[in-house]
């Protein structure tokens, strides 16, 4: 096997010197192993010339047969090592990662010091077949036959602003929002439905109200904290601001949503112990701190 490894490297790189660098041995060691292989096979595998080698027809034919088998051995070995790795690769929406997970991340790291956590933030659905991702938090309706899905939080749309902004604009009941600047974001695009249900304001009227449009929840939440308007977003994404008093919920009305935050992975996937540990922690953390 050692000779075959040296032979494969030399054949692929067409050089004993380059093969020695790849294998961290001397060129002489490479040449010695290949000579042993040639003696055992009874054929010459290379034509040696000054500072270069050329594969013989027999060498090329032999390499064509053994190289796929060696590649399978490498793949099997790497797969076995991967099955024992302690890293967990997770994908989350940026807003969920920044506003909910970041506050709790240290608790998991402290309780699982042997698990290396790798976090990617994206709103795009994960391709578990083509991406190196173990778990994902997805914001959707929970229906996907190709995935194992577990609900973390059923979502709602609520109105938030600063105490000063509510006082300045006289926000005492939902219809008073006609006097406010509405902060729109693509993650919770529900102003029309919220205002129609709770304030009796039609979508046509809503379209004429003062508004700022952004594509990120984080931006609109920050704008609301700065007194620039009222944001319609999830209680999950504003729990820190509400707890510290930088945002208030001026109205008790909340709009139930079909979508929610779910933890997902490929259906019938064999989760490694580290992945199981993170999933169980995430589910337990959500259950222990439900939305009010």
C-alpha positions as a Markdown table, in Angstrom:
| # | Residue | x | y | z |
|---|---|---|---|---|
| 1 | Unk | 0.0 | 0.0 | 0.0 |
| 2 | Unk | 2.9 | 2.4 | 0.8 |
| 3 | Unk | 4.4 | 1.7 | -2.7 |
| 4 | Unk | 1.0 | 2.2 | -4.3 |
| 5 | Unk | 0.6 | 5.6 | -2.6 |
| 6 | Unk | 4.0 | 6.7 | -3.8 |
| 7 | Unk | 3.3 | 5.5 | -7.3 |
| 8 | Unk | -0.1 | 7.3 | -7.5 |
| 9 | Unk | 1.4 | 10.6 | -6.4 |
| 10 | Unk | 4.4 | 10.3 | -8.8 |
| 11 | Unk | 2.1 | 9.3 | -11.7 |
| 12 | Unk | -0.4 | 12.1 | -11.0 |
| 13 | Unk | 2.4 | 14.8 | -10.6 |
| 14 | Unk | 4.7 | 13.3 | -13.2 |
| 15 | Unk | 7.6 | 13.9 | -10.9 |
| 16 | Unk | 9.4 | 12.1 | -8.1 |
| 17 | Unk | 10.4 | 15.5 | -6.6 |
| 18 | Unk | 6.9 | 16.8 | -6.5 |
| 19 | Unk | 5.6 | 13.5 | -5.1 |
| 20 | Unk | 8.3 | 13.7 | -2.4 |
| 21 | Unk | 7.1 | 17.2 | -1.4 |
| 22 | Unk | 3.5 | 16.1 | -1.3 |
| 23 | Unk | 4.3 | 13.0 | 0.8 |
| 24 | Unk | 6.9 | 14.8 | 3.0 |
| 25 | Unk | 9.7 | 12.3 | 2.1 |
| 26 | Unk | 12.9 | 12.5 | 0.0 |
| 27 | Unk | 12.9 | 11.9 | -3.8 |
| 28 | Unk | 15.1 | 8.9 | -3.1 |
| 29 | Unk | 12.4 | 7.3 | -0.9 |
| 30 | Unk | 9.9 | 7.8 | -3.7 |
| 31 | Unk | 12.2 | 6.2 | -6.2 |
| 32 | Unk | 12.9 | 3.3 | -3.9 |
| 33 | Unk | 9.3 | 2.5 | -3.3 |
| 34 | Unk | 8.5 | 2.6 | -7.0 |
| 35 | Unk | 11.4 | 0.3 | -7.8 |
| 36 | Unk | 10.1 | -2.2 | -5.2 |
| 37 | Unk | 6.7 | -2.0 | -6.9 |
| 38 | Unk | 8.2 | -2.5 | -10.3 |
| 39 | Unk | 10.2 | -5.6 | -9.1 |
| 40 | Unk | 7.1 | -7.1 | -7.6 |
| 41 | Unk | 5.0 | -6.5 | -10.8 |
| 42 | Unk | 7.9 | -7.4 | -13.1 |
| 43 | Unk | 7.4 | -4.4 | -15.4 |
| 44 | Unk | 8.8 | -0.9 | -15.6 |
| 45 | Unk | 6.3 | 1.8 | -14.7 |
| 46 | Unk | 8.4 | 4.8 | -15.6 |
| 47 | Unk | 11.1 | 5.7 | -18.1 |
| 48 | Unk | 13.8 | 7.6 | -16.1 |
| 49 | Unk | 15.4 | 10.5 | -17.9 |
| 50 | Unk | 17.6 | 13.4 | -16.7 |
| 51 | Unk | 15.4 | 15.4 | -14.2 |
| 52 | Unk | 12.2 | 13.9 | -15.6 |
| 53 | Unk | 10.2 | 10.8 | -15.8 |
| 54 | Unk | 7.8 | 9.4 | -18.4 |
| 55 | Unk | 5.1 | 6.8 | -17.6 |
| 56 | Unk | 5.4 | 3.6 | -19.7 |
| 57 | Unk | 2.3 | 2.2 | -21.4 |
| 58 | Unk | 2.2 | -0.4 | -18.7 |
| 59 | Unk | 2.4 | 2.2 | -16.0 |
| 60 | Unk | -0.4 | 4.3 | -17.5 |
| 61 | Unk | -2.6 | 1.2 | -17.8 |
| 62 | Unk | -1.8 | 0.1 | -14.2 |
| 63 | Unk | -2.5 | 3.6 | -12.8 |
| 64 | Unk | -5.9 | 3.7 | -14.6 |
| 65 | Unk | -6.9 | 0.5 | -12.7 |
| 66 | Unk | -5.6 | 1.3 | -9.2 |
| 67 | Unk | -6.2 | 5.1 | -9.0 |
| 68 | Unk | -10.0 | 4.8 | -8.7 |
| 69 | Unk | -9.6 | 2.2 | -5.9 |
| 70 | Unk | -7.1 | 4.5 | -4.0 |
| 71 | Unk | -9.5 | 7.4 | -4.4 |
| 72 | Unk | -12.3 | 5.3 | -2.9 |
| 73 | Unk | -10.1 | 4.4 | 0.1 |
| 74 | Unk | -9.3 | 8.1 | 0.6 |
| 75 | Unk | -13.0 | 9.0 | 0.4 |
| 76 | Unk | -14.0 | 6.3 | 2.8 |
| 77 | Unk | -11.3 | 7.4 | 5.3 |
| 78 | Unk | -12.4 | 11.0 | 5.1 |
| 79 | Unk | -16.0 | 10.0 | 5.6 |
| 80 | Unk | -15.1 | 8.0 | 8.7 |
| 81 | Unk | -13.1 | 11.0 | 10.1 |
| 82 | Unk | -16.0 | 13.3 | 9.3 |
| 83 | Unk | -18.4 | 11.1 | 11.1 |
| 84 | Unk | -16.4 | 11.6 | 14.3 |
| 85 | Unk | -15.8 | 15.3 | 14.0 |
| 86 | Unk | -17.2 | 17.5 | 16.7 |
| 87 | Unk | -18.0 | 20.5 | 14.6 |
| 88 | Unk | -21.6 | 21.6 | 13.9 |
| 89 | Unk | -22.4 | 23.7 | 10.8 |
| 90 | Unk | -25.6 | 25.8 | 11.2 |
| 91 | Unk | -27.4 | 28.2 | 9.0 |
| 92 | Unk | -29.8 | 30.9 | 10.3 |
| 93 | Unk | -31.6 | 34.0 | 9.1 |
| 94 | Unk | -29.4 | 37.1 | 10.0 |
| 95 | Unk | -32.1 | 38.6 | 12.2 |
| 96 | Unk | -32.6 | 35.5 | 14.2 |
| 97 | Unk | -28.9 | 35.0 | 14.6 |
| 98 | Unk | -28.3 | 38.6 | 15.7 |
| 99 | Unk | -31.4 | 39.2 | 17.9 |
| 100 | Unk | -32.1 | 35.8 | 19.4 |
| 101 | Unk | -29.2 | 33.4 | 19.1 |
| 102 | Unk | -26.3 | 35.7 | 19.7 |
| 103 | Unk | -27.5 | 36.4 | 23.3 |
| 104 | Unk | -27.7 | 32.7 | 24.0 |
| 105 | Unk | -24.7 | 31.4 | 22.1 |
| 106 | Unk | -22.3 | 31.6 | 25.0 |
| 107 | Unk | -24.5 | 29.3 | 27.1 |
| 108 | Unk | -24.2 | 26.5 | 24.5 |
| 109 | Unk | -20.4 | 27.0 | 24.1 |
| 110 | Unk | -19.9 | 27.0 | 27.9 |
| 111 | Unk | -22.0 | 23.8 | 28.3 |
| 112 | Unk | -20.5 | 22.1 | 25.3 |
| 113 | Unk | -16.8 | 23.1 | 25.2 |
| 114 | Unk | -15.9 | 20.2 | 23.0 |
| 115 | Unk | -18.2 | 21.2 | 20.1 |
| 116 | Unk | -16.9 | 23.7 | 17.5 |
| 117 | Unk | -19.8 | 25.8 | 16.3 |
| 118 | Unk | -19.8 | 27.2 | 12.7 |
| 119 | Unk | -22.5 | 29.7 | 11.9 |
| 120 | Unk | -23.7 | 30.9 | 8.5 |
| 121 | Unk | -26.4 | 33.6 | 8.2 |
| 122 | Unk | -28.7 | 33.5 | 5.2 |
| 123 | Unk | -32.3 | 33.7 | 4.4 |
| 124 | Unk | -31.9 | 31.3 | 1.4 |
| 125 | Unk | -33.2 | 27.7 | 1.9 |
| 126 | Unk | -30.3 | 25.4 | 2.6 |
| 127 | Unk | -29.4 | 22.7 | 0.0 |
| 128 | Unk | -28.5 | 19.9 | 2.4 |
| 129 | Unk | -27.4 | 17.7 | -0.4 |
| 130 | Unk | -24.9 | 20.2 | -1.8 |
| 131 | Unk | -23.9 | 22.3 | 1.2 |
| 132 | Unk | -21.9 | 21.4 | 4.2 |
| 133 | Unk | -24.6 | 22.3 | 6.7 |
| 134 | Unk | -25.9 | 20.0 | 9.5 |
| 135 | Unk | -28.9 | 22.1 | 10.7 |
| 136 | Unk | -30.7 | 25.2 | 9.7 |
| 137 | Unk | -33.2 | 27.6 | 11.3 |
| 138 | Unk | -35.7 | 28.4 | 8.6 |
| 139 | Unk | -38.5 | 30.9 | 8.7 |
| 140 | Unk | -41.4 | 29.3 | 6.8 |
| 141 | Unk | -44.7 | 27.5 | 7.2 |
| 142 | Unk | -43.0 | 24.3 | 8.3 |
| 143 | Unk | -44.1 | 22.3 | 5.2 |
| 144 | Unk | -41.3 | 20.6 | 3.3 |
| 145 | Unk | -41.5 | 16.8 | 2.7 |
| 146 | Unk | -37.8 | 16.5 | 2.2 |
| 147 | Unk | -36.9 | 17.8 | 5.7 |
| 148 | Unk | -37.3 | 16.9 | 9.3 |
| 149 | Unk | -39.0 | 20.0 | 10.8 |
| 150 | Unk | -39.5 | 21.0 | 14.4 |
| 151 | Unk | -41.1 | 24.3 | 15.4 |
| 152 | Unk | -39.1 | 26.6 | 17.6 |
| 153 | Unk | -41.5 | 29.6 | 17.7 |
| 154 | Unk | -44.8 | 30.3 | 16.0 |
| 155 | Unk | -44.5 | 33.9 | 14.9 |
| 156 | Unk | -46.6 | 37.0 | 15.3 |
| 157 | Unk | -46.4 | 40.6 | 14.0 |
| 158 | Unk | -46.4 | 43.3 | 16.6 |
| 159 | Unk | -45.9 | 47.1 | 16.6 |
| 160 | Unk | -42.9 | 48.7 | 18.4 |
| 161 | Unk | -41.6 | 52.2 | 18.9 |
| 162 | Unk | -40.0 | 54.3 | 21.6 |
| 163 | Unk | -41.9 | 55.7 | 24.5 |
| 164 | Unk | -41.0 | 59.2 | 23.3 |
| 165 | Unk | -42.3 | 58.5 | 19.8 |
| 166 | Unk | -45.6 | 57.1 | 21.0 |
| 167 | Unk | -46.1 | 60.2 | 23.2 |
| 168 | Unk | -45.0 | 62.6 | 20.5 |
| 169 | Unk | -47.4 | 61.1 | 17.9 |
| 170 | Unk | -50.2 | 60.4 | 20.3 |
| 171 | Unk | -50.3 | 56.7 | 19.8 |
| 172 | Unk | -53.1 | 55.6 | 22.1 |
| 173 | Unk | -55.0 | 53.1 | 19.8 |
| 174 | Unk | -54.2 | 51.4 | 16.5 |
| 175 | Unk | -56.0 | 53.9 | 14.3 |
| 176 | Unk | -53.5 | 56.6 | 15.6 |
| 177 | Unk | -50.9 | 54.9 | 13.4 |
| 178 | Unk | -52.2 | 57.1 | 10.6 |
| 179 | Unk | -50.2 | 59.8 | 12.2 |
| 180 | Unk | -47.0 | 57.7 | 12.3 |
| 181 | Unk | -44.1 | 56.8 | 10.0 |
| 182 | Unk | -44.4 | 53.1 | 9.2 |
| 183 | Unk | -41.1 | 51.2 | 9.0 |
| 184 | Unk | -41.5 | 48.4 | 6.4 |
| 185 | Unk | -39.2 | 45.4 | 6.1 |
| 186 | Unk | -39.4 | 42.4 | 3.7 |
| 187 | Unk | -39.2 | 39.9 | 6.6 |
| 188 | Unk | -42.5 | 41.0 | 8.1 |
| 189 | Unk | -44.4 | 42.7 | 5.2 |
| 190 | Unk | -47.7 | 42.7 | 7.1 |
| 191 | Unk | -48.6 | 46.4 | 7.6 |
| 192 | Unk | -51.7 | 46.2 | 5.3 |
| 193 | Unk | -53.2 | 43.2 | 7.1 |
| 194 | Unk | -52.4 | 44.5 | 10.6 |
| 195 | Unk | -53.9 | 47.9 | 10.0 |
| 196 | Unk | -56.9 | 46.6 | 8.2 |
| 197 | Unk | -57.7 | 44.1 | 11.0 |
| 198 | Unk | -56.9 | 46.2 | 14.0 |
| 199 | Unk | -57.2 | 49.9 | 12.9 |
| 200 | Unk | -59.8 | 49.7 | 10.1 |
| 201 | Unk | -57.3 | 51.4 | 7.7 |
| 202 | Unk | -57.5 | 50.1 | 4.2 |
| 203 | Unk | -54.4 | 49.1 | 2.1 |
| 204 | Unk | -55.1 | 52.2 | -0.2 |
| 205 | Unk | -54.9 | 54.5 | 2.8 |
| 206 | Unk | -51.9 | 52.6 | 4.2 |
| 207 | Unk | -50.0 | 53.2 | 0.9 |
| 208 | Unk | -50.5 | 57.0 | 1.4 |
| 209 | Unk | -49.0 | 57.1 | 4.9 |
| 210 | Unk | -45.5 | 58.2 | 5.7 |
| 211 | Unk | -43.2 | 55.2 | 5.3 |
| 212 | Unk | -39.6 | 54.0 | 5.1 |
| 213 | Unk | -38.9 | 50.8 | 3.3 |
| 214 | Unk | -35.9 | 48.5 | 4.1 |
| 215 | Unk | -35.0 | 45.0 | 3.2 |
| 216 | Unk | -33.6 | 44.1 | 6.6 |
| 217 | Unk | -35.5 | 43.7 | 9.9 |
| 218 | Unk | -32.3 | 44.7 | 11.8 |
| 219 | Unk | -32.3 | 48.1 | 10.1 |
| 220 | Unk | -36.0 | 48.9 | 10.8 |
| 221 | Unk | -35.7 | 47.8 | 14.4 |
| 222 | Unk | -32.7 | 50.1 | 14.8 |
| 223 | Unk | -34.6 | 52.9 | 13.1 |
| 224 | Unk | -37.5 | 52.4 | 15.6 |
| 225 | Unk | -35.0 | 52.6 | 18.5 |
| 226 | Unk | -33.8 | 55.9 | 17.1 |
| 227 | Unk | -37.3 | 57.3 | 17.1 |
| 228 | Unk | -37.7 | 57.4 | 13.4 |
| 229 | Unk | -41.0 | 55.5 | 13.2 |
| 230 | Unk | -42.9 | 52.4 | 14.2 |
| 231 | Unk | -41.8 | 48.9 | 13.2 |
| 232 | Unk | -43.9 | 45.9 | 12.6 |
| 233 | Unk | -41.9 | 42.8 | 13.5 |
| 234 | Unk | -41.7 | 39.7 | 15.6 |
| 235 | Unk | -41.6 | 39.7 | 19.4 |
| 236 | Unk | -38.7 | 37.2 | 19.1 |
| 237 | Unk | -36.6 | 39.9 | 17.4 |
| 238 | Unk | -37.3 | 42.7 | 19.9 |
| 239 | Unk | -37.1 | 40.9 | 23.2 |
| 240 | Unk | -33.8 | 42.6 | 24.2 |
| 241 | Unk | -35.1 | 46.1 | 23.3 |
| 242 | Unk | -38.3 | 45.5 | 25.2 |
| 243 | Unk | -36.5 | 44.1 | 28.2 |
| 244 | Unk | -34.2 | 47.1 | 28.4 |
| 245 | Unk | -36.9 | 49.6 | 27.7 |
| 246 | Unk | -35.5 | 51.0 | 24.4 |
| 247 | Unk | -38.7 | 49.9 | 22.6 |
| 248 | Unk | -42.3 | 49.5 | 23.8 |
| 249 | Unk | -45.3 | 47.7 | 22.4 |
| 250 | Unk | -47.9 | 50.5 | 22.4 |
| 251 | Unk | -50.8 | 48.2 | 21.5 |
| 252 | Unk | -51.7 | 44.8 | 22.7 |
| 253 | Unk | -52.9 | 43.6 | 19.3 |
| 254 | Unk | -50.7 | 41.0 | 17.6 |
| 255 | Unk | -51.2 | 39.5 | 14.2 |
| 256 | Unk | -50.8 | 35.6 | 14.1 |
| 257 | Unk | -48.7 | 34.5 | 11.2 |
| 258 | Unk | -48.5 | 31.3 | 9.2 |
| 259 | Unk | -44.8 | 31.3 | 9.2 |
| 260 | Unk | -42.5 | 30.6 | 12.1 |
| 261 | Unk | -39.0 | 29.7 | 13.1 |
| 262 | Unk | -38.2 | 26.0 | 12.6 |
| 263 | Unk | -35.1 | 23.9 | 13.1 |
| 264 | Unk | -34.7 | 21.6 | 10.1 |
| 265 | Unk | -32.4 | 19.0 | 8.7 |
| 266 | Unk | -32.5 | 16.4 | 5.9 |
| 267 | Unk | -35.1 | 13.8 | 6.4 |
| 268 | Unk | -33.8 | 10.5 | 7.9 |
| 269 | Unk | -30.3 | 12.1 | 8.2 |
| 270 | Unk | -28.0 | 10.3 | 10.8 |
| 271 | Unk | -27.1 | 13.2 | 13.0 |
| 272 | Unk | -23.7 | 13.0 | 14.7 |
| 273 | Unk | -23.7 | 13.4 | 18.5 |
| 274 | Unk | -22.5 | 17.0 | 18.4 |
| 275 | Unk | -25.3 | 17.9 | 16.0 |
| 276 | Unk | -27.8 | 16.1 | 18.2 |
| 277 | Unk | -26.5 | 18.0 | 21.2 |
| 278 | Unk | -26.9 | 21.4 | 19.5 |
| 279 | Unk | -30.4 | 20.6 | 18.2 |
| 280 | Unk | -31.6 | 19.4 | 21.6 |
| 281 | Unk | -30.1 | 22.5 | 23.2 |
| 282 | Unk | -31.8 | 24.8 | 20.7 |
| 283 | Unk | -35.2 | 23.2 | 21.1 |
| 284 | Unk | -34.8 | 23.2 | 24.9 |
| 285 | Unk | -33.8 | 26.9 | 24.9 |
| 286 | Unk | -36.9 | 27.8 | 22.9 |
| 287 | Unk | -39.2 | 25.8 | 25.1 |
| 288 | Unk | -37.8 | 27.3 | 28.3 |
| 289 | Unk | -38.2 | 30.8 | 27.1 |
| 290 | Unk | -41.5 | 31.0 | 25.2 |
| 291 | Unk | -42.7 | 34.3 | 23.6 |
| 292 | Unk | -45.0 | 36.3 | 25.9 |
